[in-house]
Amino acid sequence: MGIFRKKETSEDIERRTLMEELFETQEELRRARMDFNYAEEPELVESYVYELNSIEARYAYLLRRARESGTENLELFRPPKEKV
């Protein structure tokens, strides 16, 4: 008995790729926030602020693209309520 799978479309591949990138970016954001919280030198604090802003911008872009592509279960990607 064979198992038949629906052939993955280019839209399916795009959605899967976006989900993977969202998960990776979410992890990068978590690490950057942790690094920021432990930074003591002013230069490091400043660099983490830039890094956080960059990652948050990429995260917002990916989230918007995922919504536009019809990706489901985006509630998993609500940003945590952490203040920097």
Phi and psi restraints in degrees (range 20) as a CNS / XPLOR table:
assign (resid 1 and name C) (resid 2 and name N)
       (resid 2 and name CA) (resid 2 and name C) 1.0 -96.3 20.0 2
assign (resid 2 and name N) (resid 2 and name CA)
       (resid 2 and name C) (resid 3 and name N) 1.0 154.0 20.0 2
assign (resid 2 and name C) (resid 3 and name N)
       (resid 3 and name CA) (resid 3 and name C) 1.0 -104.9 20.0 2
assign (resid 3 and name N) (resid 3 and name CA)
       (resid 3 and name C) (resid 4 and name N) 1.0 124.0 20.0 2
assign (resid 3 and name C) (resid 4 and name N)
       (resid 4 and name CA) (resid 4 and name C) 1.0 -100.6 20.0 2
assign (resid 4 and name N) (resid 4 and name CA)
       (resid 4 and name C) (resid 5 and name N) 1.0 132.6 20.0 2
assign (resid 4 and name C) (resid 5 and name N)
       (resid 5 and name CA) (resid 5 and name C) 1.0 -117.8 20.0 2
assign (resid 5 and name N) (resid 5 and name CA)
       (resid 5 and name C) (resid 6 and name N) 1.0 146.8 20.0 2
assign (resid 5 and name C) (resid 6 and name N)
       (resid 6 and name CA) (resid 6 and name C) 1.0 -67.6 20.0 2
assign (resid 6 and name N) (resid 6 and name CA)
       (resid 6 and name C) (resid 7 and name N) 1.0 133.6 20.0 2
assign (resid 6 and name C) (resid 7 and name N)
       (resid 7 and name CA) (resid 7 and name C) 1.0 -65.0 20.0 2
assign (resid 7 and name N) (resid 7 and name CA)
       (resid 7 and name C) (resid 8 and name N) 1.0 133.4 20.0 2
assign (resid 7 and name C) (resid 8 and name N)
       (resid 8 and name CA) (resid 8 and name C) 1.0 -74.5 20.0 2
assign (resid 8 and name N) (resid 8 and name CA)
       (resid 8 and name C) (resid 9 and name N) 1.0 126.1 20.0 2
assign (resid 8 and name C) (resid 9 and name N)
       (resid 9 and name CA) (resid 9 and name C) 1.0 -85.7 20.0 2
assign (resid 9 and name N) (resid 9 and name CA)
       (resid 9 and name C) (resid 10 and name N) 1.0 169.3 20.0 2
assign (resid 9 and name C) (resid 10 and name N)
       (resid 10 and name CA) (resid 10 and name C) 1.0 -63.1 20.0 2
assign (resid 10 and name N) (resid 10 and name CA)
       (resid 10 and name C) (resid 11 and name N) 1.0 -32.5 20.0 2
assign (resid 10 and name C) (resid 11 and name N)
       (resid 11 and name CA) (resid 11 and name C) 1.0 -67.2 20.0 2
assign (resid 11 and name N) (resid 11 and name CA)
       (resid 11 and name C) (resid 12 and name N) 1.0 -39.3 20.0 2
assign (resid 11 and name C) (resid 12 and name N)
       (resid 12 and name CA) (resid 12 and name C) 1.0 -62.9 20.0 2
assign (resid 12 and name N) (resid 12 and name CA)
       (resid 12 and name C) (resid 13 and name N) 1.0 -42.4 20.0 2
assign (resid 12 and name C) (resid 13 and name N)
       (resid 13 and name CA) (resid 13 and name C) 1.0 -64.3 20.0 2
assign (resid 13 and name N) (resid 13 and name CA)
       (resid 13 and name C) (resid 14 and name N) 1.0 -42.3 20.0 2
assign (resid 13 and name C) (resid 14 and name N)
       (resid 14 and name CA) (resid 14 and name C) 1.0 -62.5 20.0 2
assign (resid 14 and name N) (resid 14 and name CA)
       (resid 14 and name C) (resid 15 and name N) 1.0 -44.5 20.0 2
assign (resid 14 and name C) (resid 15 and name N)
       (resid 15 and name CA) (resid 15 and name C) 1.0 -62.3 20.0 2
assign (resid 15 and name N) (resid 15 and name CA)
       (resid 15 and name C) (resid 16 and name N) 1.0 -43.8 20.0 2
assign (resid 15 and name C) (resid 16 and name N)
       (resid 16 and name CA) (resid 16 and name C) 1.0 -63.2 20.0 2
assign (resid 16 and name N) (resid 16 and name CA)
       (resid 16 and name C) (resid 17 and name N) 1.0 -42.3 20.0 2
assign (resid 16 and name C) (resid 17 and name N)
       (resid 17 and name CA) (resid 17 and name C) 1.0 -63.0 20.0 2
assign (resid 17 and name N) (resid 17 and name CA)
       (resid 17 and name C) (resid 18 and name N) 1.0 -43.2 20.0 2
assign (resid 17 and name C) (resid 18 and name N)
       (resid 18 and name CA) (resid 18 and name C) 1.0 -61.6 20.0 2
assign (resid 18 and name N) (resid 18 and name CA)
       (resid 18 and name C) (resid 19 and name N) 1.0 -41.9 20.0 2
assign (resid 18 and name C) (resid 19 and name N)
       (resid 19 and name CA) (resid 19 and name C) 1.0 -62.2 20.0 2
assign (resid 19 and name N) (resid 19 and name CA)
       (resid 19 and name C) (resid 20 and name N) 1.0 -43.9 20.0 2
assign (resid 19 and name C) (resid 20 and name N)
       (resid 20 and name CA) (resid 20 and name C) 1.0 -62.2 20.0 2
assign (resid 20 and name N) (resid 20 and name CA)
       (resid 20 and name C) (resid 21 and name N) 1.0 -43.8 20.0 2
assign (resid 20 and name C) (resid 21 and name N)
       (resid 21 and name CA) (resid 21 and name C) 1.0 -65.4 20.0 2
assign (resid 21 and name N) (resid 21 and name CA)
       (resid 21 and name C) (resid 22 and name N) 1.0 -37.1 20.0 2
assign (resid 21 and name C) (resid 22 and name N)
       (resid 22 and name CA) (resid 22 and name C) 1.0 -63.8 20.0 2
assign (resid 22 and name N) (resid 22 and name CA)
       (resid 22 and name C) (resid 23 and name N) 1.0 -44.5 20.0 2
assign (resid 22 and name C) (resid 23 and name N)
       (resid 23 and name CA) (resid 23 and name C) 1.0 -60.5 20.0 2
assign (resid 23 and name N) (resid 23 and name CA)
       (resid 23 and name C) (resid 24 and name N) 1.0 -45.1 20.0 2
assign (resid 23 and name C) (resid 24 and name N)
       (resid 24 and name CA) (resid 24 and name C) 1.0 -63.3 20.0 2
assign (resid 24 and name N) (resid 24 and name CA)
       (resid 24 and name C) (resid 25 and name N) 1.0 -43.0 20.0 2
assign (resid 24 and name C) (resid 25 and name N)
       (resid 25 and name CA) (resid 25 and name C) 1.0 -67.8 20.0 2
assign (resid 25 and name N) (resid 25 and name CA)
       (resid 25 and name C) (resid 26 and name N) 1.0 -36.6 20.0 2
assign (resid 25 and name C) (resid 26 and name N)
       (resid 26 and name CA) (resid 26 and name C) 1.0 -60.5 20.0 2
assign (resid 26 and name N) (resid 26 and name CA)
       (resid 26 and name C) (resid 27 and name N) 1.0 -41.3 20.0 2
assign (resid 26 and name C) (resid 27 and name N)
       (resid 27 and name CA) (resid 27 and name C) 1.0 -67.8 20.0 2
assign (resid 27 and name N) (resid 27 and name CA)
       (resid 27 and name C) (resid 28 and name N) 1.0 -41.4 20.0 2
assign (resid 27 and name C) (resid 28 and name N)
       (resid 28 and name CA) (resid 28 and name C) 1.0 -59.4 20.0 2
assign (resid 28 and name N) (resid 28 and name CA)
       (resid 28 and name C) (resid 29 and name N) 1.0 -41.7 20.0 2
assign (resid 28 and name C) (resid 29 and name N)
       (resid 29 and name CA) (resid 29 and name C) 1.0 -63.9 20.0 2
assign (resid 29 and name N) (resid 29 and name CA)
       (resid 29 and name C) (resid 30 and name N) 1.0 -41.9 20.0 2
assign (resid 29 and name C) (resid 30 and name N)
       (resid 30 and name CA) (resid 30 and name C) 1.0 -61.8 20.0 2
assign (resid 30 and name N) (resid 30 and name CA)
       (resid 30 and name C) (resid 31 and name N) 1.0 -45.4 20.0 2
assign (resid 30 and name C) (resid 31 and name N)
       (resid 31 and name CA) (resid 31 and name C) 1.0 -65.0 20.0 2
assign (resid 31 and name N) (resid 31 and name CA)
       (resid 31 and name C) (resid 32 and name N) 1.0 -42.3 20.0 2
assign (resid 31 and name C) (resid 32 and name N)
       (resid 32 and name CA) (resid 32 and name C) 1.0 -64.7 20.0 2
assign (resid 32 and name N) (resid 32 and name CA)
       (resid 32 and name C) (resid 33 and name N) 1.0 -38.9 20.0 2
assign (resid 32 and name C) (resid 33 and name N)
       (resid 33 and name CA) (resid 33 and name C) 1.0 -64.8 20.0 2
assign (resid 33 and name N) (resid 33 and name CA)
       (resid 33 and name C) (resid 34 and name N) 1.0 -39.7 20.0 2
assign (resid 33 and name C) (resid 34 and name N)
       (resid 34 and name CA) (resid 34 and name C) 1.0 -64.9 20.0 2
assign (resid 34 and name N) (resid 34 and name CA)
       (resid 34 and name C) (resid 35 and name N) 1.0 -44.9 20.0 2
assign (resid 34 and name C) (resid 35 and name N)
       (resid 35 and name CA) (resid 35 and name C) 1.0 -60.7 20.0 2
assign (resid 35 and name N) (resid 35 and name CA)
       (resid 35 and name C) (resid 36 and name N) 1.0 -43.1 20.0 2
assign (resid 35 and name C) (resid 36 and name N)
       (resid 36 and name CA) (resid 36 and name C) 1.0 -59.5 20.0 2
assign (resid 36 and name N) (resid 36 and name CA)
       (resid 36 and name C) (resid 37 and name N) 1.0 -44.5 20.0 2
assign (resid 36 and name C) (resid 37 and name N)
       (resid 37 and name CA) (resid 37 and name C) 1.0 -63.8 20.0 2
assign (resid 37 and name N) (resid 37 and name CA)
       (resid 37 and name C) (resid 38 and name N) 1.0 -26.0 20.0 2
assign (resid 37 and name C) (resid 38 and name N)
       (resid 38 and name CA) (resid 38 and name C) 1.0 -101.0 20.0 2
assign (resid 38 and name N) (resid 38 and name CA)
       (resid 38 and name C) (resid 39 and name N) 1.0 -3.5 20.0 2
assign (resid 38 and name C) (resid 39 and name N)
       (resid 39 and name CA) (resid 39 and name C) 1.0 -72.1 20.0 2
assign (resid 39 and name N) (resid 39 and name CA)
       (resid 39 and name C) (resid 40 and name N) 1.0 137.0 20.0 2
assign (resid 39 and name C) (resid 40 and name N)
       (resid 40 and name CA) (resid 40 and name C) 1.0 -115.2 20.0 2
assign (resid 40 and name N) (resid 40 and name CA)
       (resid 40 and name C) (resid 41 and name N) 1.0 -30.8 20.0 2
assign (resid 40 and name C) (resid 41 and name N)
       (resid 41 and name CA) (resid 41 and name C) 1.0 -79.3 20.0 2
assign (resid 41 and name N) (resid 41 and name CA)
       (resid 41 and name C) (resid 42 and name N) 1.0 136.1 20.0 2
assign (resid 41 and name C) (resid 42 and name N)
       (resid 42 and name CA) (resid 42 and name C) 1.0 -55.5 20.0 2
assign (resid 42 and name N) (resid 42 and name CA)
       (resid 42 and name C) (resid 43 and name N) 1.0 -38.2 20.0 2
assign (resid 42 and name C) (resid 43 and name N)
       (resid 43 and name CA) (resid 43 and name C) 1.0 -64.6 20.0 2
assign (resid 43 and name N) (resid 43 and name CA)
       (resid 43 and name C) (resid 44 and name N) 1.0 -38.7 20.0 2
assign (resid 43 and name C) (resid 44 and name N)
       (resid 44 and name CA) (resid 44 and name C) 1.0 -68.8 20.0 2
assign (resid 44 and name N) (resid 44 and name CA)
       (resid 44 and name C) (resid 45 and name N) 1.0 -41.4 20.0 2
assign (resid 44 and name C) (resid 45 and name N)
       (resid 45 and name CA) (resid 45 and name C) 1.0 -58.6 20.0 2
assign (resid 45 and name N) (resid 45 and name CA)
       (resid 45 and name C) (resid 46 and name N) 1.0 -46.5 20.0 2
assign (resid 45 and name C) (resid 46 and name N)
       (resid 46 and name CA) (resid 46 and name C) 1.0 -61.2 20.0 2
assign (resid 46 and name N) (resid 46 and name CA)
       (resid 46 and name C) (resid 47 and name N) 1.0 -43.9 20.0 2
assign (resid 46 and name C) (resid 47 and name N)
       (resid 47 and name CA) (resid 47 and name C) 1.0 -64.6 20.0 2
assign (resid 47 and name N) (resid 47 and name CA)
       (resid 47 and name C) (resid 48 and name N) 1.0 -35.9 20.0 2
assign (resid 47 and name C) (resid 48 and name N)
       (resid 48 and name CA) (resid 48 and name C) 1.0 -70.8 20.0 2
assign (resid 48 and name N) (resid 48 and name CA)
       (resid 48 and name C) (resid 49 and name N) 1.0 -31.2 20.0 2
assign (resid 48 and name C) (resid 49 and name N)
       (resid 49 and name CA) (resid 49 and name C) 1.0 -62.8 20.0 2
assign (resid 49 and name N) (resid 49 and name CA)
       (resid 49 and name C) (resid 50 and name N) 1.0 -45.5 20.0 2
assign (resid 49 and name C) (resid 50 and name N)
       (resid 50 and name CA) (resid 50 and name C) 1.0 -62.9 20.0 2
assign (resid 50 and name N) (resid 50 and name CA)
       (resid 50 and name C) (resid 51 and name N) 1.0 -42.7 20.0 2
assign (resid 50 and name C) (resid 51 and name N)
       (resid 51 and name CA) (resid 51 and name C) 1.0 -62.3 20.0 2
assign (resid 51 and name N) (resid 51 and name CA)
       (resid 51 and name C) (resid 52 and name N) 1.0 -45.0 20.0 2
assign (resid 51 and name C) (resid 52 and name N)
       (resid 52 and name CA) (resid 52 and name C) 1.0 -61.4 20.0 2
assign (resid 52 and name N) (resid 52 and name CA)
       (resid 52 and name C) (resid 53 and name N) 1.0 -44.5 20.0 2
assign (resid 52 and name C) (resid 53 and name N)
       (resid 53 and name CA) (resid 53 and name C) 1.0 -61.1 20.0 2
assign (resid 53 and name N) (resid 53 and name CA)
       (resid 53 and name C) (resid 54 and name N) 1.0 -41.0 20.0 2
assign (resid 53 and name C) (resid 54 and name N)
       (resid 54 and name CA) (resid 54 and name C) 1.0 -64.8 20.0 2
assign (resid 54 and name N) (resid 54 and name CA)
       (resid 54 and name C) (resid 55 and name N) 1.0 -47.1 20.0 2
assign (resid 54 and name C) (resid 55 and name N)
       (resid 55 and name CA) (resid 55 and name C) 1.0 -65.5 20.0 2
assign (resid 55 and name N) (resid 55 and name CA)
       (resid 55 and name C) (resid 56 and name N) 1.0 -41.2 20.0 2
assign (resid 55 and name C) (resid 56 and name N)
       (resid 56 and name CA) (resid 56 and name C) 1.0 -64.3 20.0 2
assign (resid 56 and name N) (resid 56 and name CA)
       (resid 56 and name C) (resid 57 and name N) 1.0 -36.7 20.0 2
assign (resid 56 and name C) (resid 57 and name N)
       (resid 57 and name CA) (resid 57 and name C) 1.0 -66.0 20.0 2
assign (resid 57 and name N) (resid 57 and name CA)
       (resid 57 and name C) (resid 58 and name N) 1.0 -43.4 20.0 2
assign (resid 57 and name C) (resid 58 and name N)
       (resid 58 and name CA) (resid 58 and name C) 1.0 -63.3 20.0 2
assign (resid 58 and name N) (resid 58 and name CA)
       (resid 58 and name C) (resid 59 and name N) 1.0 -40.7 20.0 2
assign (resid 58 and name C) (resid 59 and name N)
       (resid 59 and name CA) (resid 59 and name C) 1.0 -61.6 20.0 2
assign (resid 59 and name N) (resid 59 and name CA)
       (resid 59 and name C) (resid 60 and name N) 1.0 -45.5 20.0 2
assign (resid 59 and name C) (resid 60 and name N)
       (resid 60 and name CA) (resid 60 and name C) 1.0 -63.4 20.0 2
assign (resid 60 and name N) (resid 60 and name CA)
       (resid 60 and name C) (resid 61 and name N) 1.0 -40.4 20.0 2
assign (resid 60 and name C) (resid 61 and name N)
       (resid 61 and name CA) (resid 61 and name C) 1.0 -61.7 20.0 2
assign (resid 61 and name N) (resid 61 and name CA)
       (resid 61 and name C) (resid 62 and name N) 1.0 -48.6 20.0 2
assign (resid 61 and name C) (resid 62 and name N)
       (resid 62 and name CA) (resid 62 and name C) 1.0 -63.1 20.0 2
assign (resid 62 and name N) (resid 62 and name CA)
       (resid 62 and name C) (resid 63 and name N) 1.0 -39.9 20.0 2
assign (resid 62 and name C) (resid 63 and name N)
       (resid 63 and name CA) (resid 63 and name C) 1.0 -64.1 20.0 2
assign (resid 63 and name N) (resid 63 and name CA)
       (resid 63 and name C) (resid 64 and name N) 1.0 -42.5 20.0 2
assign (resid 63 and name C) (resid 64 and name N)
       (resid 64 and name CA) (resid 64 and name C) 1.0 -62.8 20.0 2
assign (resid 64 and name N) (resid 64 and name CA)
       (resid 64 and name C) (resid 65 and name N) 1.0 -46.0 20.0 2
assign (resid 64 and name C) (resid 65 and name N)
       (resid 65 and name CA) (resid 65 and name C) 1.0 -60.8 20.0 2
assign (resid 65 and name N) (resid 65 and name CA)
       (resid 65 and name C) (resid 66 and name N) 1.0 -40.1 20.0 2
assign (resid 65 and name C) (resid 66 and name N)
       (resid 66 and name CA) (resid 66 and name C) 1.0 -64.5 20.0 2
assign (resid 66 and name N) (resid 66 and name CA)
       (resid 66 and name C) (resid 67 and name N) 1.0 -42.4 20.0 2
assign (resid 66 and name C) (resid 67 and name N)
       (resid 67 and name CA) (resid 67 and name C) 1.0 -61.9 20.0 2
assign (resid 67 and name N) (resid 67 and name CA)
       (resid 67 and name C) (resid 68 and name N) 1.0 -44.7 20.0 2
assign (resid 67 and name C) (resid 68 and name N)
       (resid 68 and name CA) (resid 68 and name C) 1.0 -64.0 20.0 2
assign (resid 68 and name N) (resid 68 and name CA)
       (resid 68 and name C) (resid 69 and name N) 1.0 -30.0 20.0 2
assign (resid 68 and name C) (resid 69 and name N)
       (resid 69 and name CA) (resid 69 and name C) 1.0 -85.6 20.0 2
assign (resid 69 and name N) (resid 69 and name CA)
       (resid 69 and name C) (resid 70 and name N) 1.0 -3.0 20.0 2
assign (resid 69 and name C) (resid 70 and name N)
       (resid 70 and name CA) (resid 70 and name C) 1.0 83.8 20.0 2
assign (resid 70 and name N) (resid 70 and name CA)
       (resid 70 and name C) (resid 71 and name N) 1.0 18.7 20.0 2
assign (resid 70 and name C) (resid 71 and name N)
       (resid 71 and name CA) (resid 71 and name C) 1.0 -64.1 20.0 2
assign (resid 71 and name N) (resid 71 and name CA)
       (resid 71 and name C) (resid 72 and name N) 1.0 135.1 20.0 2
assign (resid 71 and name C) (resid 72 and name N)
       (resid 72 and name CA) (resid 72 and name C) 1.0 -94.9 20.0 2
assign (resid 72 and name N) (resid 72 and name CA)
       (resid 72 and name C) (resid 73 and name N) 1.0 168.0 20.0 2
assign (resid 72 and name C) (resid 73 and name N)
       (resid 73 and name CA) (resid 73 and name C) 1.0 65.0 20.0 2
assign (resid 73 and name N) (resid 73 and name CA)
       (resid 73 and name C) (resid 74 and name N) 1.0 32.6 20.0 2
assign (resid 73 and name C) (resid 74 and name N)
       (resid 74 and name CA) (resid 74 and name C) 1.0 -73.1 20.0 2
assign (resid 74 and name N) (resid 74 and name CA)
       (resid 74 and name C) (resid 75 and name N) 1.0 -11.0 20.0 2
assign (resid 74 and name C) (resid 75 and name N)
       (resid 75 and name CA) (resid 75 and name C) 1.0 -62.5 20.0 2
assign (resid 75 and name N) (resid 75 and name CA)
       (resid 75 and name C) (resid 76 and name N) 1.0 -18.6 20.0 2
assign (resid 75 and name C) (resid 76 and name N)
       (resid 76 and name CA) (resid 76 and name C) 1.0 -66.1 20.0 2
assign (resid 76 and name N) (resid 76 and name CA)
       (resid 76 and name C) (resid 77 and name N) 1.0 -17.9 20.0 2
assign (resid 76 and name C) (resid 77 and name N)
       (resid 77 and name CA) (resid 77 and name C) 1.0 -108.1 20.0 2
assign (resid 77 and name N) (resid 77 and name CA)
       (resid 77 and name C) (resid 78 and name N) 1.0 19.9 20.0 2
assign (resid 77 and name C) (resid 78 and name N)
       (resid 78 and name CA) (resid 78 and name C) 1.0 -66.2 20.0 2
assign (resid 78 and name N) (resid 78 and name CA)
       (resid 78 and name C) (resid 79 and name N) 1.0 128.8 20.0 2
assign (resid 78 and name C) (resid 79 and name N)
       (resid 79 and name CA) (resid 79 and name C) 1.0 -63.9 20.0 2
assign (resid 79 and name N) (resid 79 and name CA)
       (resid 79 and name C) (resid 80 and name N) 1.0 141.6 20.0 2
assign (resid 79 and name C) (resid 80 and name N)
       (resid 80 and name CA) (resid 80 and name C) 1.0 -63.4 20.0 2
assign (resid 80 and name N) (resid 80 and name CA)
       (resid 80 and name C) (resid 81 and name N) 1.0 153.7 20.0 2
assign (resid 80 and name C) (resid 81 and name N)
       (resid 81 and name CA) (resid 81 and name C) 1.0 -85.6 20.0 2
assign (resid 81 and name N) (resid 81 and name CA)
       (resid 81 and name C) (resid 82 and name N) 1.0 56.5 20.0 2
assign (resid 81 and name C) (resid 82 and name N)
       (resid 82 and name CA) (resid 82 and name C) 1.0 -99.4 20.0 2
assign (resid 82 and name N) (resid 82 and name CA)
       (resid 82 and name C) (resid 83 and name N) 1.0 136.7 20.0 2
assign (resid 82 and name C) (resid 83 and name N)
       (resid 83 and name CA) (resid 83 and name C) 1.0 -98.7 20.0 2
assign (resid 83 and name N) (resid 83 and name CA)
       (resid 83 and name C) (resid 84 and name N) 1.0 139.5 20.0 2
